[in-house]
Amino acid sequence: MKNTDYSSILSALPFSLTGAQARAAEEIAADMAKKRQMCRILCGDVGSGKTAVAAIAAYISVSNGYQCALMVPTEILAKQHYSELCPLFEKLGYRCSLLVGSLKASEKKAVQASIAGGENCPDLIIGTHALLTDKVVFKNLGLIITDEQHRFGANQRAALGEKSESAHTLVMSATPIPRTLSLVYYGDLDRSVLDELPPGRLKVGTFTVDESYRARLNGFMKKQAEEGHRTYVVCPAIEESESATDDPDNIYDIDFMGEASENEPQLKGAVEYSAKLKEQLPTLRIGFVHGKLKTAEKDAVMSDFAEGRLDVLVSTTVIEVGVNVPEATLMVVENAERFGLSQLHQLRGRVGRGKAKSYCILVSDTKNETSRQRLEIMCNLSDGYLIAEEDLKLHGPGDFFANGGIIRQHGAALAPITEESDKELYENAVSAAKELIDCDPTLSLPEHANLAKIVQKMLIGTENTIN
């Protein structure tokens, strides 16, 4: 990118950047000015302002004549980003488009044609997994931004990257999954951190309870409603007869490492459990939402909850991202052992957005030791990056290269990061590797012949898989 001046979008923003946001924006601009592709992760807890920094990166791309694609995991979040970013970019003279699965076939076709360079060709394209289809061809994609990257599989993130040979990449997450976090240590991702939260934001009290606390928990939900507050209840499945993977909003971060044994608790389904709560708490207004509902139905329920016509919202993880209800002060996660740490941290981030004290209650009867450790981590830590580091220690980083077309998001590594001292070792290794690449980028020197053979063997069939 020849021009990395982003002062125009700073003037258009209705607020001033925090110090952390300004620092991250400068790091991204510096990367995009280089001849090599940027590959950077933007880490920051919910509410730290990742979207504003992403908007600056997008502006640098479009102001240089390139398109920017912003991919998010749910339509709720895609529409939220579109409603916020479209007026901003149009004010600056750039077109925006929204591409989501619920569009009519004719609408999708029109958007796809414009993205490829047709009439009203957009500069900024915001979408869900709909961006990954073969029918989406970009005119000149210069920047790929993946929001809530932990909700996408590695192959999915790679699929978007394959739509451009030279696009810069920015991924964002409050809790980077172990595989992505380990890539930071190994040097394949540069890291920007937003370590400042909005002033006045209170820490969310987090506790783990079992079924013996059910009556007290129901009483607490009733007390929250009486005080004018609202409650989320998240279940891992839609129907109790279904598995967690039957919900399209819930498939990327469910933990499958032993929790599904016959001795483990049955999964609660949002549909049945909302009916049960209505019987147990007849004075409360209770609704439910999940990924298989039609978009209009989901929007109506979410609107009722946001505007106070519901006291309790029972849901799958469709509400994990893109939902902002300041009056919600209680998050209850059923079968909490079945969720990954990234999801639990994101779900906790749905509360604590107002002035009232907020709580996150993790309900679990699991006897699995690893699961109990993970729930304890959630109770003891509030920083998303620290949570991800603990997850890395428990689960391992996963695969760095495809094995038969499959990339594990976590799992044992040949050289796991186990101690704080390991970080320094990896940093030194990364520094040495970069020096080697600078002096011999193709590994063609005789003294690097053996190394070249090893690298070539590792890279066979793994194009665009390190994301």
N, C-alpha and C positions, 0 to 999 in steps of 0.2 A: 504494500500500500504506500503510495507516494506521499499522500497527505494524511497525517494523523492528528490534525488540529480538531479538537472536539469542543471548542469553546462555544459554538453555536447551540449545541444541545444543552450545555450547562446553563446557558442563559434562558433556555426554554423550560427547564425543570422548575417546578414550584417550590423547591427546597434546595438547601445547600448540602453538598456531600459531606459525610463524616470524614475524618482523617483517614480511616481505613478504606473507605470507598475511593477517595482521591488517590491513595497509594495504589490500590488495585487497578484503577483506570490507567494510571501512568505505566504500570507494568504491562498491561495488555496492549496499550498503544505502542510501547517500545517493541514488543514482540511482533506486532502487525507491520511494523516498519522494516523488519528484517526480511531478507530474501527467503529464508527458510520458513516452513509452515509453523505457525503457533500451535502448541498442544498444551493447554493450560487448564487447570482445575481451579474454580473459584469456590472456596469453602467459607461458609458463614451460616450461623444459626438462623432459624426462622425469624424474620423481621429485621435482619441486619442490613438489608438493602442490596441483595444480589441482583434483583431485576434492574435497578437503576444502572448498575455497572454494566450489565449485559446490554442495556439500551445504548450506552456509550460505545461499546464494541460494535454493535449493529450500525450505529451512525457512522463510525469510521469506515465500515465496509461499504455502505450505500453511498456515502459521499465520495468514494473513489470509483463509483460506477459498477460496483459488484452487488449481487443479491446477498441477503442474509436469511438463513432458515433457522427458526426457533422452534425446536421440537419439545413438546411437553407430554406427560403421560395420560392426562384426562381432558375431556372436552370442557369441563368446568374451569380448569386452569387455563386452557387455550383461549376460551372466551374472555376470561378475566384479563389475561395479558393483552388480548386484542383490543378490549375496551379501554385499556390504559395507554397502550403504546400507539395505537392507530391515530388518535387525535394529535399526539405529540409529533409523530413523524410527518403527518400530513401538514401540520403547521410549519414544518421545516421544508416542505416541498417534496415529500417522498410518498409513494403509494404503498399500501399494506393489503395483504390478503389473508383470509382465514380458511384453512382446509382441515375439516374434521369429518369423521365417519358419518355423522347424522345428516349431512347435506344430501339433497336430492341428487340423483344421478346426473341430471342436466346441469345442476349447479357445480358439481364436482368437475364435470367435463369442461365447463367454462373457466373455472379457476385453474385447472391443469393446463389448459391452452394458453392462458395469460402468463403463467409462470414460465412456460417454454419460450416466451418472447412474443406472444400474441397481443391483442388489443388490451390496453390498460395493464401492461406488464408490471407486476409489483416489485418493489425493492426489498421489502421486508415480508417474509412469508411465515406466518405463525400456524402451527398445526400439531396434530397428534401423530399416531402411527400411520395415519393416512399419507404422510409425507414419504413413507418408505416404499410405496407401491411402484411397480415398473412404469405406471402411467405418468408418474411425476418426473419430469425432465426440466432441469433448471436452465435458464438462458446463460447465466454466468455466475455461478455460486462462489462467493468469496469467503463466507464465514458460516460455520455451523455451530449453533448454540444448543446444547441439550440441557434442559432444566430438569431438576429432580432426577439426575442421571441414574440413581440407584434403582429407579423403577423400570429401566430398560435393560434387556440382556445385551451382552457384549456384541453378539452378532447383529442385533438391531442397530446399535450405535454405529457399527461398521458399515451397515447397509446404506446409511445416509451419507457416510463419508465417501462411498464409492460413486456418488453422483457428481463428484468433482475431483479432479486430479491434483488441485493445489489449494483447496480451501483451508483456511485457518480453522482450528477447533477450540471451542471453549465449553467445558462441562461445568455444571453447577450442582452443588449438593450441600445440605446441612450436615449429612453424615455420609461421607464417601464409603462405599462398600469395600471390604477388605482387598479385593483385587485392584481396584482403582487406587486405594491408599498405598498399596505396595508398589504400584507403578511410580508414585511420587518418590518413594524411597529409592527406587532403582533409576530414577532420572528421566523416565519416558514422559512424565508430565511435570510441568512447572506449576508451582502453587502460589495462589494469591489468597490471603486470609482476611476476612472481615471480622475483626475481633471486637467491634463496638456495637452494642445494641442501643435501640432508642432509649432515651432517658426516661426513668420511671417504670420501666418494665420489671415486674416482680417475678421471682423464681417460682416455678410450679412445684408444689409439694408432691412427691411421688412415693407411692406405697404399694407393696405387694400383699394381697390377702387371698385366702382360700374360701371355699364355699361356706365355711362356718360363719363368715362375716356377712352372708347374704342379706339377712334382715336389717342389720345395721347399715349396709350399703344402700338398700332401698330407702331407709329412713333419711339417709344423707341426701339422696337424690330429691326426695320430697322437700327437705329443708332448703335446698338450693332453689327450687321452684318457688317456694313461699317467699324467699328473699328477692325474687325477681330475676334469678339467674337461670341458665339453661344447661342441659347435660347432653353429651354425646355418649352413646354406648356402641362400641365397635365389636362386631362378631367376625370370625374368620371365614364364614360360609354364608350363602344365601339361605339354603334350606338345610336342616339338620341331616338329611339323608344324602347330601352332596358333600364332596370334598372341597377343600379351600380353593383348589385350582379351577373349580367350576365358575368362579366369578372372574370375569375379564379384568376387573380392577385390582386383582389380588394375587397375581401369579408370579411376580418378580422377586419378592423378598420373603415369602413364607419359608420358615425353617423346616427342613426335612431331615435333620440329623438325629433321628431316633425318637422324636416326640410322638410319632404316629403308632407306637406299639399298642397292643391290645390292652395294656395296663394303664394307658393314658386316658384322660377325660375325653368324652365325646365332644365333637365340635358343636358349638352353638350356632344356629342359623338366625339371620336377622329377621326373617319373616315370622318364625315361630316365637322367637324370644320377644319380639315387640308385642305379640298377642298376649304372652304370659305377663309381661310388665303391665299391660292394660288391666289385667285381672288383679295384680298385686297392688297397683297404684291407681285406683279408679278415679282419683281426683285430678290426675295429671293428664295433660294432652300429649299423646305419644304418637309419633309417626315413624316410618321406616323408608330407607332408600338403599338401592344397590345398583350394580352396574348393568343388570339386564333389564331394568326399567327403561321405557322410552324416554328420550331426552326431555320431552315436555313434562312428563310425570316427575322426573328427577328435579327439574327446575322448579316445579310447583311446590314440592315438598321442601326443597332447600329454601325457597322464598318464605314459606310458612315459618320455618325455624328461625331464619334470620330476622324476620319481622315480629317475632314473639307470639305467633299463633300456635306454636308447639313448645312444650316445656322440655321434651326429651326426643332426641333423634337417634333411632337405632339404625345402624348402617354397617356396610362392609367398608373396606378401605377406599371407597370412592370419595370419601371426605378427607383423605390423607393430605391432599394438596389443594390449593386454590380456594380454600374456604376461610372466610374471615368474619367471625361473629363475636364481637367484643363482649357480649353479654354471656357467652358460654364460659363457665367456670369449672366444669367438671368433665373429665374424660375417663370413661370406664372401658377398659379393654378386656373382653372375655377371651378365655383360652390364650392368655398373653404369651404362653410358652411357644405358640405356633407362629409368632411373628418375629422377623429379624429385628436387630437393634435399630437399623435405619428406619424401618417403619414405625417402631415404637416411639422413637424420638420425633419423627414427623407428626405422628398422631398427638403426642403430648404438646406439640407446637400449635395445635388448633385451639388450645385454651391459654389463658394468661395474656390475652390481647387487650384486656380492659384494665380498669383501676382496681377491681376486686381481687382478693386472693383466690388463686385457682389451684386445682388438684388433679392428679392423674392416678387412677387406681388400677393396678394390674391384677386381674383375677386369674388365679391358676392353682390347680391341684397337682401339678406335675411332680413326679418323683425323680425326673431326669436331672442329674447333677449339673450337666452343662447348661441346661435351660434355667436352672435355679441361679447359676452364676450370672447368666445374662440378665435376668430380672434384677438381681442385686446391683449390677452395674448401672441399670437404669435408675434405681433408687438413689444411688450414690453420686452419679455424675449428671451434670446438665449441659456440659459443653459437647457439642456434636462431634468435634474432631477427636476429643479424648475418648468418646464412646466408640468411634470407629477404630481407634488404635487398640482398644480392648477387644473389639470384635476380631481384629486381625490376629491377636494373640490366641484367641480361642479357636478360630476356624481356619486360619491360614489364608494366604493371598489368592489361592486358585491358580488357574493356568495363565501363563503369559503368551503362549502360542497354542494354536488350535491342534487338537488331537483327534483326528478323524472327523474334523468339522465341528467338534464340540469344545466349548471353552467353559470351564467351571468358574463360577463367580467367587467361590471360596474353596478351601481344601489345602492339604499339605503341600509345601513347596520343597524343592531340593535344599534350599538354604533359608529356613524360616527366620523371621525377625523375632527374637525372643527377649533381648535385653536392650536397655537404653544405649549401651555401647555399640550395638549393632548399627544404629543409625549413623554414627560417625564413620563406621567401616564402609557402609554403603555410599555415604556422601563422598568419601575418598575414592571409591571405585568409580562412581559416576564422573567425578572430576578427571580421573585418569582416562576413562573411556572417551570423554569429550576431547581431551588433548590428542588422543590417538586418531580420532575421526578428523580433527582439524588438519593433522599432518598427512593422513593417508585415508581419505574418505571411502575409497573403494577397496581398501585392504589389499592393494596390489603389490606392495613391497615384499621382497623375498622373506624377510623376517616375520611377516604376518600371514604367510601362506597357510599354516595350520589353523590359525584363527579364522581365516576366510572360509575354510572348508567346514568348520564347525557352525559358523553363522549361516552359511548357505543351507546346510542340512536342517537347521532349526526353522528357517524361513520358508521352506518348501510348502506350498499350499496354505500359507498363513497371511496372504496379502490383506492389509487393512483390518487385522484382527486385534491390534493393540489399541484399545480405546478405553 
